[in-house]
C-alpha cells in the first residue's frame, strides 16, 4: 500500500475526532483561553456530555462491591483514605468534565494542571473511592517542587504536550511519524483493545460466579491506578472500527512522545515502574519501553 494512502487514512481518522469543535477559531480580541472556555460553554449548553466511564464499567464496579459486601468485606477499602491527602476532593459534574475535556482538546498542554489531572482521575474512579493516584497528581508541585517546575509552569500548563489544539498535534504525528511507528502503534492499539474486552469478560464471569479472583484484582488495581484511563477508553465503544483503531494509534504516539519529553526534562525517570501491576495495560509495555529504555 502506498505511504500516502496510509497517512491519509490515519489523518482522516484523526480529523473525525474534532469535527465541528472550535473550527471558527477565536473571534476579534479574544485570546485562546477565552476562546476555549467559550467553545466549552457552548458544547455544554448544547447538551453534549463526555462520559469518562462507560455503563459496562460501572456495572462491573457495582458487581465487585456487591460481591465484597456479600462476604462481609468493607468496600471500598478504608485504608485508601490514609493515602489520599486531599481533605476535600472535588466532585465534578458531567458538565464540568465535559468543559474540562473540551478546553484541553482545544488548548493542549496549556490547559493541563496538576489539579486538573487530579479532577479527571477522580471523575473516573469507582463511586465512593478515595484516590491516592489523584492525590499524588494534585500535590505534585508541593511534593517535588524542583522537578515539577520542569513540567508544570507556575502560570499553568504542562510542557510535555504542545500548547495548541490536540487535533493539530495528532495530525502532525499522522503526517510525520515513521511507517514503522504507525504500524507499531496500530498493533499496540489493537492488542490493548482485545486485552480490555477480555478483561471485562473475565471479571464479569467472576462476578456471576460470586468468586472474585485474578481478573477482579486486575480490574480493581487498574481502576485505581494509571491504566484506568486507557482501560475506560477501550471499553467505551461496543463496536470498534478501523478508524477507531487508527485514531487511538495516533493517540498512543502522542502519549509516547509526551513520555520522551518528560524523560528529557527530568532525567532518571523510573520508567521500570510502568511494569508494576496495573500501571499500564500489558500490550502497551513493549511499545513504550522500546523508546524509553535507553535513558529511563
BADOKOL-718961 format. One line per field, with one value per residue: residue number from 1; residue in one letter; chain; x, z, y of N, C-alpha, C in turn. Coordinates in Angstrom, 2 decimals. Example, Ala and Ser with C-alpha at 12.3 -4.5 7.8 and 13.67 -1.06 7.14 Angstrom:
<sites>
i 1;2
aa A;S
ch A;A
npx 13.19;12.85
npz 7.80;7.08
npy -5.69;-2.25
capx 12.30;13.67
capz 7.80;7.14
capy -4.50;-1.06
cpx 13.20;12.90
cpz 7.80;7.87
cpy -3.30;0.03
</sites>
This chain:
<sites>
i 1;2;3;4;5;6;7;8;9;10;11;12;13;14;15;16;17;18;19;20;21;22;23;24;25;26;27;28;29;30;31;32;33;34;35;36;37;38;39;40;41;42;43;44;45;46;47;48;49;50;51;52;53;54;55;56;57;58;59;60;61;62;63;64;65;66;67;68;69;70;71;72;73;74;75;76;77;78;79;80;81;82;83;84;85;86;87;88;89;90;91;92;93;94;95;96;97;98;99;100;101;102;103;104;105;106;107;108;109;110;111;112;113;114;115;116;117;118;119;120;121;122;123;124;125;126;127;128;129;130;131;132;133;134;135;136;137;138;139;140;141;142;143;144;145;146;147;148;149;150;151;152;153;154;155;156;157;158;159;160;161;162;163;164;165;166;167;168;169;170;171;172;173;174;175;176;177;178;179;180;181;182;183;184;185;186;187;188;189;190;191;192;193;194;195;196;197;198;199;200;201;202;203;204;205;206;207;208;209;210;211;212;213;214;215;216;217;218;219;220;221;222;223;224;225;226;227;228;229;230;231;232;233;234;235;236;237;238;239;240;241;242;243;244;245;246;247;248;249;250;251;252;253;254;255;256;257;258;259;260;261;262;263;264;265;266;267;268;269;270;271;272;273;274;275;276;277;278;279;280;281;282;283;284;285;286;287;288;289;290;291;292;293;294;295;296
aa X;X;X;X;X;X;X;X;X;X;X;X;X;X;X;X;X;X;X;X;X;X;X;X;X;X;X;X;X;X;X;X;X;X;X;X;X;X;X;X;X;X;X;X;X;X;X;X;X;X;X;X;X;X;X;X;X;X;X;X;X;X;X;X;X;X;X;X;X;X;X;X;X;X;X;X;X;X;X;X;X;X;X;X;X;X;X;X;X;X;X;X;X;X;X;X;X;X;X;X;X;X;X;X;X;X;X;X;X;X;X;X;X;X;X;X;X;X;X;X;X;X;X;X;X;X;X;X;X;X;X;X;X;X;X;X;X;X;X;X;X;X;X;X;X;X;X;X;X;X;X;X;X;X;X;X;X;X;X;X;X;X;X;X;X;X;X;X;X;X;X;X;X;X;X;X;X;X;X;X;X;X;X;X;X;X;X;X;X;X;X;X;X;X;X;X;X;X;X;X;X;X;X;X;X;X;X;X;X;X;X;X;X;X;X;X;X;X;X;X;X;X;X;X;X;X;X;X;X;X;X;X;X;X;X;X;X;X;X;X;X;X;X;X;X;X;X;X;X;X;X;X;X;X;X;X;X;X;X;X;X;X;X;X;X;X;X;X;X;X;X;X;X;X;X;X;X;X;X;X;X;X;X;X;X;X;X;X;X;X;X;X;X;X;X;X
ch A;A;A;A;A;A;A;A;A;A;A;A;A;A;A;A;A;A;A;A;A;A;A;A;A;A;A;A;A;A;A;A;A;A;A;A;A;A;A;A;A;A;A;A;A;A;A;A;A;A;A;A;A;A;A;A;A;A;A;A;A;A;A;A;A;A;A;A;A;A;A;A;A;A;A;A;A;A;A;A;A;A;A;A;A;A;A;A;A;A;A;A;A;A;A;A;A;A;A;A;A;A;A;A;A;A;A;A;A;A;A;A;A;A;A;A;A;A;A;A;A;A;A;A;A;A;A;A;A;A;A;A;A;A;A;A;A;A;A;A;A;A;A;A;A;A;A;A;A;A;A;A;A;A;A;A;A;A;A;A;A;A;A;A;A;A;A;A;A;A;A;A;A;A;A;A;A;A;A;A;A;A;A;A;A;A;A;A;A;A;A;A;A;A;A;A;A;A;A;A;A;A;A;A;A;A;A;A;A;A;A;A;A;A;A;A;A;A;A;A;A;A;A;A;A;A;A;A;A;A;A;A;A;A;A;A;A;A;A;A;A;A;A;A;A;A;A;A;A;A;A;A;A;A;A;A;A;A;A;A;A;A;A;A;A;A;A;A;A;A;A;A;A;A;A;A;A;A;A;A;A;A;A;A;A;A;A;A;A;A;A;A;A;A;A;A
npx 0.84;0.58;2.57;1.41;-1.31;-1.63;-1.00;-2.99;-5.24;-4.84;-4.80;-7.40;-8.94;-8.17;-9.08;-11.80;-12.26;-12.47;-14.53;-16.24;-15.58;-14.76;-14.03;-14.09;-12.27;-10.66;-12.51;-12.51;-10.20;-10.19;-8.57;-6.74;-7.37;-9.82;-11.32;-11.32;-12.70;-15.15;-16.04;-16.21;-18.26;-20.34;-20.55;-21.36;-23.80;-25.23;-26.01;-24.40;-22.38;-19.48;-18.64;-16.79;-16.59;-17.80;-21.05;-20.86;-18.51;-19.20;-21.15;-19.59;-17.95;-19.93;-20.77;-18.51;-18.34;-20.72;-20.19;-18.03;-19.18;-21.08;-19.50;-18.90;-16.92;-15.58;-16.08;-15.54;-12.02;-11.20;-8.60;-7.54;-8.14;-6.14;-4.10;-4.85;-4.39;-5.93;-8.17;-10.69;-11.84;-12.73;-15.93;-16.71;-19.24;-21.06;-21.18;-19.06;-16.89;-17.10;-16.65;-14.00;-12.64;-13.11;-11.82;-9.17;-8.71;-8.76;-6.72;-4.50;-1.42;-1.36;-3.65;-3.51;-3.15;-1.76;-3.89;-6.04;-5.53;-5.83;-8.56;-9.85;-9.05;-10.37;-12.99;-13.22;-12.98;-14.04;-17.27;-17.43;-14.84;-11.68;-8.80;-5.65;-3.91;-4.90;-4.52;-1.73;-1.14;-2.33;-0.80;1.70;3.39;3.85;5.04;7.34;8.87;11.09;11.43;8.89;8.59;9.86;8.02;5.45;4.22;4.49;2.48;0.52;-0.22;1.17;4.25;4.95;3.21;2.30;1.37;-1.20;-4.11;-5.11;-5.86;-4.37;-1.79;-2.06;-2.63;-0.23;1.48;0.40;1.16;3.94;5.14;7.14;6.57;7.00;6.61;3.89;2.82;3.59;2.19;-0.43;-0.63;-0.23;-2.41;-4.59;-4.10;-4.36;-7.02;-8.22;-7.25;-8.56;-11.32;-11.36;-10.62;-12.88;-14.81;-13.77;-13.80;-16.49;-17.48;-16.40;-17.77;-20.39;-20.18;-19.79;-17.27;-14.56;-11.46;-8.35;-8.94;-10.71;-9.04;-7.09;-8.71;-9.64;-7.23;-6.40;-8.44;-7.92;-5.32;-2.93;-3.56;-6.26;-7.50;-6.84;-7.99;-10.74;-11.17;-10.86;-12.95;-15.15;-16.44;-18.70;-18.67;-15.90;-14.18;-11.97;-11.21;-11.45;-9.40;-7.23;-7.21;-6.87;-4.37;-2.69;-3.07;-1.72;0.87;1.20;1.09;3.40;5.30;5.01;5.99;8.65;9.46;9.18;11.13;13.40;13.30;13.27;15.64;16.46;14.03;11.98;11.21;10.80;8.82;6.49;6.06;5.02;2.34;-0.78;-0.14;0.11;-1.54;-0.78;-0.22;0.83;3.28;5.73;5.62;5.97;8.29;10.31;11.12;11.99;13.80;16.51;17.21;15.68
npz 0.00;-0.83;0.75;1.02;0.96;3.32;5.25;4.73;5.51;8.30;8.96;8.22;10.02;12.41;12.00;12.16;14.87;15.84;14.62;13.88;16.28;17.63;15.15;13.98;15.27;17.46;18.03;17.22;19.28;21.21;23.33;23.32;25.57;26.46;24.18;24.14;26.51;25.89;23.74;25.08;26.89;25.08;24.03;26.31;26.81;24.63;25.31;24.98;26.35;27.96;28.62;30.85;32.07;30.95;30.83;31.11;32.56;34.98;35.84;36.31;38.38;40.36;40.64;41.75;44.20;45.33;45.55;47.34;49.64;50.19;51.26;53.62;53.62;54.07;51.70;49.43;50.30;53.44;54.04;51.92;52.34;53.95;52.21;50.52;50.25;49.93;51.59;50.93;48.34;44.95;43.32;40.33;38.06;35.26;33.38;34.15;33.68;30.94;29.99;30.86;29.37;26.71;26.75;27.17;24.84;22.96;23.74;24.39;26.02;27.43;28.94;30.95;34.29;37.52;39.41;37.67;36.41;38.60;39.12;36.88;37.13;39.50;38.67;37.12;38.78;40.62;42.17;45.26;46.14;47.70;46.36;45.88;43.68;42.26;44.26;44.40;41.96;42.31;44.33;43.28;42.79;45.36;46.57;45.01;44.23;42.74;40.58;39.52;38.40;36.01;34.41;34.88;34.41;36.41;35.84;34.94;32.92;31.00;30.06;28.52;26.52;23.48;23.31;21.85;19.79;20.43;18.32;16.19;16.93;16.82;14.09;12.99;13.87;12.50;9.97;10.05;11.56;11.46;9.19;10.40;13.10;13.04;12.34;14.57;16.59;15.73;15.99;18.77;19.70;18.79;20.16;22.79;22.94;22.61;24.92;26.91;26.46;26.85;29.55;30.72;30.13;31.58;34.25;34.60;34.47;36.83;38.71;38.21;39.08;41.70;42.76;43.19;41.60;39.92;37.69;38.73;40.61;38.91;37.54;39.63;40.58;38.26;37.87;39.91;39.59;37.16;34.63;34.35;32.88;30.20;30.05;30.38;28.07;26.07;26.59;26.15;23.64;22.00;19.44;17.36;15.03;12.10;11.82;14.45;15.63;14.25;14.99;17.75;17.72;16.84;19.01;20.96;20.02;20.52;23.29;23.84;22.83;24.66;26.95;26.19;26.05;28.75;29.80;28.84;30.14;32.84;33.87;34.59;35.20;36.61;34.71;34.76;36.53;35.11;34.55;36.77;38.52;37.07;36.34;33.66;30.69;29.74;26.89;26.02;27.13;25.75;23.62;24.75;26.35;24.54;23.52;25.70;27.18;26.86;28.18;30.42
npy -1.19;2.25;4.82;7.37;6.81;5.38;7.35;9.21;7.78;7.49;10.22;11.01;9.56;10.79;13.43;13.05;13.03;15.63;17.02;19.93;21.19;24.07;25.13;27.65;29.25;31.73;34.78;38.34;40.09;38.14;35.98;32.81;31.28;32.36;31.82;28.98;28.45;29.60;28.01;25.57;26.15;26.46;23.89;22.47;23.78;22.91;20.43;18.23;15.63;14.36;11.09;9.62;7.17;4.22;2.57;-0.20;-0.54;0.69;-1.09;-3.35;-2.38;-2.03;-4.65;-5.88;-4.54;-5.47;-8.25;-8.19;-7.06;-8.97;-10.87;-9.80;-7.91;-4.71;-2.30;0.33;-0.17;1.12;1.85;3.23;5.86;6.91;7.29;9.24;12.50;14.73;16.63;17.50;16.54;17.41;17.08;16.55;17.54;16.10;18.11;19.77;18.05;17.69;20.31;20.66;18.70;19.55;22.05;21.25;19.74;21.78;23.53;22.07;21.32;23.72;23.91;22.07;21.16;20.22;19.97;19.79;17.33;15.65;16.12;14.97;12.28;11.65;11.95;9.71;7.55;4.57;4.72;6.39;5.91;6.64;8.32;7.75;8.04;10.26;12.14;12.16;13.37;15.90;17.03;17.29;19.56;20.46;18.25;17.58;20.07;21.10;19.35;19.39;21.91;21.68;20.52;21.56;24.76;27.75;29.53;27.93;25.09;22.37;21.17;18.97;18.48;19.96;23.47;23.83;23.09;19.76;18.19;19.21;18.43;15.65;15.29;16.17;14.16;11.98;12.68;12.81;10.76;7.79;5.06;2.63;3.30;4.01;1.53;-0.02;1.31;0.88;-1.92;-2.15;-0.72;-2.27;-4.69;-3.83;-3.07;-5.63;-6.86;-5.30;-5.79;-8.53;-8.63;-7.46;-9.44;-11.60;-10.67;-10.17;-12.78;-13.81;-12.28;-13.12;-15.73;-15.24;-15.30;-13.79;-13.26;-13.48;-11.80;-9.88;-8.69;-7.58;-5.78;-4.06;-2.96;-1.70;0.18;1.87;2.79;4.08;2.90;2.93;4.99;4.41;1.88;2.50;4.00;2.08;0.37;1.85;1.89;-0.14;-1.19;-1.35;0.31;0.30;2.99;3.90;2.41;3.46;6.22;5.94;4.79;6.89;8.54;7.06;7.35;10.07;10.05;8.54;10.27;12.34;11.07;10.80;13.50;14.11;12.45;13.69;16.16;15.54;13.84;10.41;9.26;6.77;4.55;1.86;1.39;1.38;-1.22;-2.30;-4.01;-3.30;-0.71;-0.14;-1.13;-4.45;-5.03;-2.62;-2.18;-3.08;-1.28;1.28;0.97;0.42;2.85;4.22;2.86;3.34;5.68;5.78
capx 0.00;1.41;2.69;0.44;-2.62;-1.60;-1.05;-4.32;-6.18;-4.66;-5.22;-8.86;-9.46;-7.94;-9.97;-13.14;-12.38;-12.72;-15.45;-17.11;-15.18;-13.93;-13.47;-14.01;-11.15;-11.01;-13.04;-11.68;-9.78;-10.42;-7.36;-7.02;-8.03;-11.22;-11.95;-11.55;-13.76;-16.42;-16.45;-16.60;-19.59;-21.30;-20.74;-22.17;-25.15;-25.90;-26.46;-23.42;-21.68;-18.41;-18.81;-15.46;-16.72;-18.96;-22.01;-20.37;-17.52;-19.91;-21.80;-18.55;-17.62;-21.03;-20.76;-17.40;-18.77;-21.75;-19.53;-17.23;-20.05;-21.71;-18.53;-18.67;-15.74;-15.87;-15.58;-14.10;-11.18;-10.98;-7.17;-7.22;-8.29;-4.87;-3.18;-5.41;-4.09;-6.86;-9.23;-12.00;-11.70;-13.86;-16.83;-17.09;-20.45;-20.83;-20.94;-17.70;-15.96;-17.18;-15.97;-12.56;-12.12;-13.12;-10.77;-7.88;-8.60;-8.53;-5.52;-3.37;-0.71;-1.60;-4.83;-3.35;-2.54;-1.83;-5.24;-6.90;-5.30;-6.49;-10.02;-10.30;-8.87;-11.44;-14.24;-13.20;-12.80;-15.26;-18.06;-17.19;-13.46;-10.62;-7.96;-4.25;-3.29;-5.30;-3.85;-0.33;-1.11;-2.71;0.24;2.99;4.21;4.23;5.90;8.63;8.82;12.18;11.16;7.59;8.69;10.32;6.88;4.28;4.55;3.82;1.28;-0.40;0.16;2.07;5.20;5.20;2.24;2.34;0.30;-2.02;-5.16;-4.63;-6.09;-3.22;-0.67;-2.33;-2.48;1.20;2.06;-0.06;1.88;5.40;5.65;7.61;5.61;7.23;5.94;2.45;2.49;3.72;1.09;-1.63;-0.64;-0.39;-3.78;-5.47;-3.87;-4.87;-8.48;-8.54;-6.99;-9.58;-12.59;-11.17;-10.64;-14.28;-15.47;-13.29;-14.24;-17.94;-17.69;-16.11;-18.88;-21.52;-19.93;-19.59;-15.94;-13.60;-10.14;-7.30;-9.49;-11.24;-7.89;-6.51;-9.65;-9.64;-5.95;-6.39;-9.37;-7.36;-4.04;-2.84;-4.09;-7.70;-7.92;-6.75;-8.98;-12.06;-11.24;-11.02;-14.23;-16.23;-17.14;-19.08;-18.19;-14.62;-13.90;-10.58;-10.96;-11.23;-8.07;-6.24;-7.13;-6.27;-2.94;-2.00;-3.08;-0.64;2.12;1.29;1.43;4.80;6.07;5.00;6.92;10.01;9.72;9.37;12.41;14.43;13.24;13.52;16.47;16.41;12.67;11.97;10.23;10.53;7.57;5.39;5.87;4.37;0.98;-1.87;0.30;-0.02;-2.02;0.37;0.19;1.48;4.61;6.81;5.50;6.56;9.64;11.27;11.62;12.42;14.75;17.90;17.50;14.82
capz 0.00;-0.89;2.01;1.06;1.29;4.75;6.03;4.54;6.31;9.69;9.09;8.15;11.29;13.43;11.74;12.61;16.31;16.23;13.67;14.38;17.60;17.58;13.81;13.57;15.94;18.29;17.37;17.43;20.63;22.11;23.38;23.17;26.77;26.41;23.09;24.55;27.52;25.21;22.99;26.07;27.39;24.00;23.96;27.47;26.61;23.59;25.88;24.79;27.58;27.89;29.59;31.07;32.49;30.28;31.69;31.39;33.63;36.23;36.27;36.88;39.68;41.29;40.90;42.68;45.52;45.83;45.96;48.53;50.80;50.50;52.08;54.86;53.48;53.90;50.38;49.14;51.49;54.15;54.08;50.85;52.85;54.52;51.11;49.76;51.10;49.67;52.60;50.38;46.89;44.16;42.71;39.09;37.38;33.85;32.66;34.47;32.99;29.50;29.76;31.05;28.24;25.52;26.91;26.97;23.42;22.18;24.15;24.60;27.29;28.14;29.80;31.89;35.58;38.45;39.95;36.59;36.25;39.74;38.95;35.90;37.71;40.48;37.94;36.51;39.76;41.09;43.08;46.68;46.46;47.83;45.18;46.10;42.42;42.03;45.28;44.01;40.89;42.84;45.21;42.61;42.97;46.77;46.91;44.29;43.56;41.78;39.38;38.98;37.60;34.69;33.67;35.05;34.51;37.52;35.32;34.45;31.68;31.08;28.97;27.73;25.43;22.85;23.61;20.65;19.78;20.40;16.97;15.37;17.32;16.30;12.63;12.71;14.06;11.40;8.76;10.17;12.20;10.50;8.95;11.44;14.32;12.82;12.41;15.96;17.36;15.29;16.62;20.21;19.92;18.62;21.24;24.03;22.86;22.86;26.35;27.71;26.33;27.51;31.00;31.08;30.08;32.66;35.56;34.65;34.79;38.25;39.45;38.05;39.93;43.06;43.15;42.66;41.51;39.26;36.81;39.58;41.17;37.84;37.28;40.73;40.57;37.09;38.06;40.92;39.15;35.93;33.40;34.32;31.81;28.96;30.12;30.12;26.67;25.21;26.87;25.91;22.38;21.78;18.10;17.16;13.60;11.75;12.11;15.89;15.90;13.70;15.82;19.02;17.47;16.84;20.39;21.66;19.61;21.24;24.67;23.88;22.63;25.94;27.83;25.76;26.51;30.20;30.03;28.58;31.11;34.18;33.70;35.65;35.49;36.87;33.77;35.07;37.30;34.20;34.51;38.01;38.27;36.84;35.97;32.22;30.02;29.31;25.49;25.73;27.73;24.75;22.79;25.46;26.86;23.45;23.28;26.95;27.87;26.78;29.12;31.57
capy 0.00;3.47;5.56;8.47;6.24;5.05;8.58;9.81;7.01;7.88;11.60;11.10;9.06;11.82;14.57;12.70;13.24;17.01;17.65;21.00;21.69;25.28;25.30;29.05;29.90;32.89;35.97;39.54;40.44;37.01;35.16;31.38;30.75;32.78;31.09;27.60;28.44;29.90;26.82;24.57;26.53;26.20;22.43;22.08;24.32;22.13;19.17;17.16;15.27;13.36;10.00;9.07;5.77;3.62;1.87;-1.55;-0.45;0.97;-2.33;-4.20;-1.79;-2.33;-6.08;-6.17;-4.04;-6.40;-9.50;-7.94;-6.85;-10.27;-11.60;-9.05;-7.06;-3.29;-1.91;0.37;-0.34;2.39;2.17;4.17;7.22;7.36;7.59;10.36;13.66;15.83;16.50;17.86;16.37;17.91;16.11;17.22;17.11;15.75;19.37;20.19;17.15;18.00;21.58;20.45;17.93;20.41;23.05;20.59;19.40;22.99;24.26;21.17;21.38;24.98;23.79;20.96;21.49;19.08;19.84;19.32;15.89;15.01;16.22;13.98;10.95;11.44;11.79;8.39;6.49;3.91;5.56;6.29;5.60;7.63;8.15;8.13;8.42;11.65;12.94;12.31;14.37;17.21;17.55;17.17;20.75;20.52;17.11;17.63;21.38;21.32;18.57;19.77;23.12;21.29;20.01;22.43;26.17;28.44;30.20;26.92;24.44;21.22;21.38;17.77;18.46;21.29;24.43;24.03;22.07;18.38;17.67;19.60;17.57;14.31;15.33;16.28;12.83;11.14;13.09;12.77;9.55;6.79;3.99;1.62;3.76;3.89;0.11;-0.47;1.88;0.18;-3.23;-1.97;-0.29;-3.42;-5.64;-3.26;-3.22;-7.03;-7.09;-4.63;-6.50;-9.83;-8.41;-7.27;-10.74;-12.45;-10.20;-10.39;-14.19;-13.98;-11.68;-14.01;-16.90;-14.75;-15.78;-12.84;-13.87;-12.69;-10.76;-8.80;-8.00;-6.76;-4.70;-3.10;-2.25;-0.83;1.30;2.78;3.33;4.85;2.33;3.05;5.89;3.66;0.82;3.06;4.41;0.90;-0.28;2.81;1.65;-1.54;-1.54;-0.69;0.33;0.61;4.40;3.98;1.89;4.39;7.42;5.53;4.55;8.18;8.99;6.37;8.00;11.34;9.71;8.14;11.49;13.03;10.37;11.14;14.86;14.06;11.80;14.68;17.25;15.01;12.64;9.41;8.79;5.33;4.00;0.45;1.32;1.09;-2.66;-2.73;-4.46;-2.35;0.62;0.04;-2.34;-5.25;-4.92;-1.35;-2.10;-3.07;-0.08;2.42;0.71;0.42;4.20;4.84;2.01;3.81;6.76;5.69
cpx 0.89;1.42;1.66;-0.94;-2.71;-1.76;-2.42;-5.36;-6.07;-5.13;-6.73;-9.50;-9.30;-8.89;-11.40;-13.35;-12.83;-13.67;-16.33;-16.71;-14.23;-13.34;-13.26;-12.84;-11.60;-11.57;-12.17;-11.46;-10.04;-9.16;-7.75;-7.72;-9.50;-11.98;-12.28;-12.67;-15.12;-16.93;-16.91;-18.00;-20.66;-21.59;-21.63;-23.61;-25.94;-26.42;-25.50;-22.67;-20.61;-18.65;-17.45;-15.50;-17.96;-19.82;-21.52;-19.38;-18.18;-20.59;-20.78;-18.14;-18.67;-21.06;-19.68;-17.76;-19.77;-21.12;-18.74;-18.11;-20.81;-20.80;-18.25;-17.45;-16.17;-15.25;-16.27;-13.26;-10.90;-9.52;-6.76;-7.30;-6.98;-3.88;-3.67;-5.31;-5.03;-8.04;-10.62;-11.95;-12.93;-14.69;-17.39;-18.39;-20.11;-20.54;-19.52;-16.66;-15.93;-16.43;-14.45;-11.95;-12.05;-12.00;-9.39;-7.67;-8.22;-7.21;-4.31;-2.75;-0.98;-2.76;-4.66;-2.59;-2.58;-3.23;-6.21;-6.77;-6.00;-8.01;-10.54;-10.16;-9.98;-12.79;-14.36;-13.21;-14.12;-15.97;-17.68;-15.77;-12.67;-9.64;-6.54;-3.56;-3.63;-4.61;-2.39;-0.19;-1.34;-1.60;1.64;3.91;4.69;5.25;7.28;8.73;9.89;11.92;9.86;7.69;9.24;9.15;5.70;4.74;3.84;2.53;0.23;0.08;1.20;2.96;5.43;4.18;2.22;1.13;-0.46;-3.10;-4.59;-4.80;-4.91;-2.01;-0.84;-2.15;-1.01;1.87;1.65;0.72;3.38;5.95;6.13;6.53;5.78;6.53;4.43;2.02;2.54;2.57;-0.23;-1.73;-0.87;-1.82;-4.75;-5.33;-4.43;-6.39;-8.90;-8.34;-8.12;-10.91;-12.50;-11.22;-12.08;-15.00;-15.06;-13.80;-15.76;-18.27;-17.42;-17.23;-20.11;-21.40;-19.77;-18.27;-14.89;-12.20;-9.19;-7.85;-10.02;-10.10;-7.27;-7.40;-9.58;-8.35;-5.92;-7.29;-8.80;-6.12;-4.11;-3.50;-5.60;-8.21;-7.90;-7.77;-10.37;-12.22;-11.48;-12.36;-15.40;-17.04;-17.42;-18.55;-16.94;-14.23;-12.41;-10.23;-10.71;-9.81;-6.99;-6.08;-6.53;-4.78;-2.16;-2.00;-1.99;0.72;2.30;1.66;2.91;5.71;6.13;5.94;8.37;10.38;9.99;10.72;13.56;14.47;13.59;14.33;16.35;15.02;12.68;10.91;9.95;9.25;6.36;5.08;5.29;2.92;0.00;-1.43;0.06;-0.61;-0.85;0.74;0.93;2.91;5.73;6.80;6.17;8.01;10.69;11.88;12.19;13.54;16.17;18.23;16.71;15.43
cpz 0.00;0.45;2.12;1.44;2.78;5.59;5.90;5.39;7.79;9.90;9.08;9.45;12.39;13.23;12.22;14.10;16.67;15.32;14.36;15.71;17.46;16.22;13.43;14.21;16.77;17.45;17.75;18.92;21.66;22.14;23.39;24.38;26.78;25.34;23.50;25.57;26.88;24.47;23.96;26.61;26.34;23.88;25.11;27.30;25.58;24.10;25.69;26.11;27.29;28.99;29.76;31.45;31.84;31.24;32.05;32.54;34.97;36.75;36.89;38.26;40.73;41.64;41.88;44.09;46.14;46.33;47.25;49.77;51.18;51.37;53.40;54.82;53.29;52.59;49.91;50.43;52.16;54.21;53.00;51.34;53.37;53.43;50.24;50.62;50.90;50.62;52.04;48.85;46.13;43.61;41.44;38.54;35.95;33.03;32.90;33.72;31.51;29.19;29.88;29.86;26.99;25.59;26.67;25.50;22.60;22.52;24.40;25.97;28.09;29.13;30.91;33.13;36.47;39.02;38.89;36.35;37.38;39.60;38.01;36.45;38.72;39.78;37.33;37.52;40.07;42.14;44.53;47.10;46.84;46.69;45.43;44.83;42.09;43.02;44.92;42.91;41.45;43.65;44.60;42.92;44.42;47.11;46.27;43.52;42.49;40.47;38.71;38.06;36.20;33.79;33.71;35.25;35.71;37.10;34.81;33.13;31.89;29.85;28.10;26.62;24.81;23.22;22.33;20.66;19.63;19.01;16.05;15.66;16.74;14.78;12.24;12.85;12.93;10.12;8.84;10.82;11.14;10.32;9.97;12.74;14.18;12.91;13.85;16.82;17.01;15.97;18.12;20.54;19.82;19.75;22.57;24.07;23.18;24.34;27.20;27.66;27.01;29.02;31.47;31.14;31.26;34.03;35.69;34.98;36.27;39.10;39.39;38.94;41.40;43.63;42.52;42.72;40.77;38.42;37.63;40.20;40.13;37.54;38.37;40.79;39.40;37.24;39.04;40.40;37.74;34.72;33.29;33.19;30.46;28.92;29.80;28.66;25.76;25.42;26.39;24.64;22.21;20.44;17.81;15.70;13.34;12.02;13.60;16.24;15.40;14.58;17.19;18.87;17.50;18.25;21.21;21.28;20.33;22.70;24.79;23.69;23.93;26.95;27.47;26.21;28.01;30.55;29.82;29.66;32.52;34.04;34.89;36.04;35.62;36.00;34.03;35.89;36.41;34.16;35.81;37.71;38.15;36.49;34.49;31.63;29.47;27.84;25.15;26.25;26.70;23.90;23.46;25.87;25.75;23.23;24.54;27.63;27.89;27.83;30.41;32.67
cpy 1.26;4.21;6.66;7.97;5.92;6.31;9.26;9.09;7.39;9.32;11.76;10.61;10.10;13.00;14.28;12.92;14.64;17.75;18.69;21.59;22.87;25.56;26.76;29.78;31.09;34.04;37.17;39.81;39.33;36.15;33.68;30.79;31.11;32.02;29.65;27.52;28.71;28.67;25.73;24.87;26.24;24.70;21.96;22.54;23.52;20.79;18.01;16.90;14.22;12.34;9.32;7.59;5.18;2.80;0.47;-1.54;-0.17;-0.29;-3.29;-3.69;-2.18;-3.81;-6.49;-5.72;-5.01;-7.70;-9.31;-7.82;-8.11;-11.11;-10.91;-8.17;-5.62;-2.83;-0.65;0.28;0.99;2.81;3.17;5.62;7.78;7.78;8.75;11.60;14.83;15.71;16.79;17.76;16.86;16.77;16.76;16.66;16.71;17.00;19.86;19.36;17.47;19.28;21.42;19.71;18.79;21.44;22.45;20.24;20.63;23.68;23.37;21.35;22.64;24.88;22.76;21.42;20.25;18.88;19.33;17.83;15.14;15.02;15.15;12.57;10.65;11.25;10.39;7.26;5.78;4.76;5.30;6.00;6.85;7.34;8.63;8.61;9.88;12.57;13.18;13.37;15.76;17.85;17.46;18.35;20.87;19.44;17.19;18.95;21.58;20.57;19.01;20.99;22.84;20.87;20.96;23.88;26.79;29.14;29.22;26.34;23.36;21.22;20.14;17.56;19.85;22.16;24.78;22.96;20.67;17.79;18.01;18.72;16.17;14.26;15.40;14.92;11.89;11.42;12.82;11.51;8.56;5.73;2.86;2.00;3.65;2.42;-0.40;0.04;1.19;-1.19;-3.13;-1.57;-1.46;-4.42;-5.14;-3.33;-4.65;-7.37;-6.51;-5.38;-7.87;-9.69;-8.21;-8.61;-11.61;-11.99;-10.33;-11.84;-14.45;-13.41;-12.58;-15.24;-16.54;-15.25;-14.88;-13.42;-12.93;-11.55;-9.59;-8.00;-7.06;-5.57;-3.63;-2.30;-1.25;0.37;2.32;3.48;3.88;4.24;2.45;3.92;5.18;2.53;1.34;3.47;3.21;0.21;0.58;2.53;0.17;-2.03;-0.71;-0.81;0.52;2.08;4.62;3.51;2.84;5.62;7.11;5.31;5.86;8.77;8.33;6.97;9.33;11.09;9.34;9.35;12.29;12.39;10.72;12.55;14.87;13.46;12.78;15.76;16.79;13.73;11.68;8.97;7.26;4.66;2.53;0.30;1.07;-0.40;-3.19;-3.14;-3.29;-0.94;0.90;-1.25;-3.15;-5.11;-3.64;-1.27;-2.14;-1.79;1.12;2.16;0.75;1.80;4.85;4.06;2.55;4.85;6.65;4.83
</sites>
